[in-house]
Amino acid sequence: MKKIILYGLLFSIFSFSCRESNPRLIKSWVSMSDTLLRNRIKLEQDSVDHICIKKSDSLYKAAYDSIYKKRLGEMQVLLDSINQQ
């Protein structure tokens, strides 16, 4: 019985609240939503930037190590060819 009353109450609240839409309230709600979203983006931007910088640093290090190993191998081949002559 309590569930029926609760569902009836919720249904009546939703049906009355959705009857008329006030353009000022909609505009205000959209403005508040935009403000909340912008604030959330500002808060998360620093952590996202930090993650991107950390990721790019690790990618540069991996690329540098790869190039270094390749050049070291080429230098070893040249030194070996000089020593064989």
Secondary structure, 3 states (H helix, E strand, C coil): CHHHHHHHHHHHHHHHHCCCCCHHHHHHHHHHHHHHHHHHHHHHHHHHHHHHHHHHHHHHHHHHHHHHHHHHHHHHHHHHHHHHC
